[in-house]
Amino acid sequence: MKFQDMRIASYDSSKTPENNFHVIYDQFNIVITELEFLNKTIPNLFHKYFVEWSNNLNKQIISFNEKEKEEFAKISKIQATYESGKEEIKNVKIQKFFGEQIKLARFSKTTESFVKEMGLVYLITQFEEFLKDTLRLVYIKNPSILKSSKKIEVSELIDIKDVEDIKNLAIENQIEDLLHEDIEEIASYLNVKLKINLIKKKEWKEFAERFYRRNILIHNDGIPNKLYHKKTNTKSKERLDITEKYFSKSLMLFEKISHDIAHYCEDKFSK
């Protein structure tokens, strides 16, 4: 059973332990701990892997016979010509070597950054799950917060058996609608409905930037657009990378914000 399934299955307002907001936080913190471990270990793992790959290529050079070594030396001097396709490498063994060499050069530059980019995407996705679970528990404990002008479609009511099912449907609809908004709208909702003011926190700008960058990585191949420039007050057109330092700071920011939300909800909504 996944953590998410375990959390949702425990949401019974009559059985929910008083520390359940912190249970939700603790489970999100497990994700942060795992990502911290990966952030520290992946660079070394990749370095070791690429060193072994490079060593294997060097062994291939040593295994060449004299004729192959001469051809290899000749091609190495004008390698760009062969990479462009203007010249063809006839020796299959040497052809395979240069193919591996090109892959090594490409992967050594992109693989680690790709993993870190996906790490940021995963971090934000898991934070959104943390927020969903937290809001769900808030609504269960305090249904009056859920009151709004939103309507439930008739088609959604067909299989409803009692009032409790209607409440649960309203909860899920509200959460899904909210999490489709951008981070500013989410922060505004938390401020108005729960009195959690994320925007006033000193970490807000850096925290929000992680969501903007996530969107740029997914939808614009990491190249900042006008919207990113406007939101961050920057002008750079260079691709947005995820460095080890940036990712480490991201984990600290999300740990701090999630802790503050959990602590506030525990104090305000668990009594």
ABEGO torsion letter per residue (X at the ends): XBAAAAAAAABBAAABBAAAAAAAAAAAAAAAAAAAAAAAAAAAAAAAAAAAAAAAAAAAAAABBAAAAAAAAAAAAAAAAAAAGABBBABAAAAAAAAAAAAAAAAAAAAAAAAAAAAAAAAAAAAAAAAAAAAAAAAAABAAAABBABBBBAAAAAABABAAAAAAAAAAAAAAAAAABBAAAAAAAAAAAAGBBAAABAAAAAAAAAAAAAAAAAAAGGBBBAAAAAAAGBABABBBBBBAAAAAAAAAAAAAAAAAAAAAAAAAAAX
